[in-house]
């Protein structure tokens, strides 16, 4: 197993380089330039000043030279300097990414705690009223736009009922709170974003869980277990559930990059200073170093998610051998 993991990690290096080449070229081919904001809003900017700004950012060099310079800094774990505020990119990402990961990890835990039981119970009661009701319920959640649900909850729970805050991650009086009051304040601010993030994911997990559980419950070894007189609870949770979890393991592995990309919408709506909002603002400002920093982290999470899914397969199902 260790040799397999090491071999896979080594194989990820050229793949990651290929991803960075493509993304670096694509963002530079997009319309606009990091200097547009400084030039377009100041009619007094001359051609000489524009050239100086481009030289300052290194944008006057050929594209392959710019990539080589960026890659050399990346190998030293230096993501460069932001074009917007001249701060180190690694510092800006370091401030934002814990918030995004915390929110999305909490939503994933919530999805698993609710989605898997819904899928299992729907499979056990296949065709019953409960199964049909839950099918309609989860697909309503799947079809409901995230931004629309966010605005509805903000209006009802935040504005009309005043039960929860609707913006940011802490109150204005946060510094005056005690330790436990700070925890409660942050939890109240993150309740709506976590719920919105998890609500749409319930449909996917529960439906995958249901379909695979239905398939597993029809297998011969399940009939044999029932014929031996085992309790239905043992048949479902000790024999069927483990094999039905295999596709869920794949989904979880592939959902890791979504921890950053999927948070753009609700972080922007709830004014949460997370990684998704930083990435969106960087794209709008053509802040190439920050964009590349976010894309590299997303690519690493994607590749590690695939590796984690493969390794988890062997842990969940001993029949799978890694040759």
QUINOR-V967952 format. One record per run of one state. SS is the DSSP state (@ for helix, = for strand, . for the rest). FROM is the first residue (numbers start at 1). TO is the last residue. Records with the same first field share a line. If there is no record, write none. Layout:
SS->FROM-TO + FROM-TO
//
This chain:
.->1-1 + 30-35 + 41-46 + 58-62 + 76-80 + 82-87 + 125-128 + 144-145 + 161-173 + 177-178 + 218-219 + 228-231 + 245-245 + 255-257 + 262-263 + 270-274 + 285-287 + 317-323
@->2-29 + 36-40 + 47-57 + 63-75 + 89-124 + 129-143 + 146-160 + 174-176 + 179-217 + 220-227 + 232-244 + 246-254 + 258-261 + 264-269 + 275-284 + 288-316
=->81-81 + 88-88
//
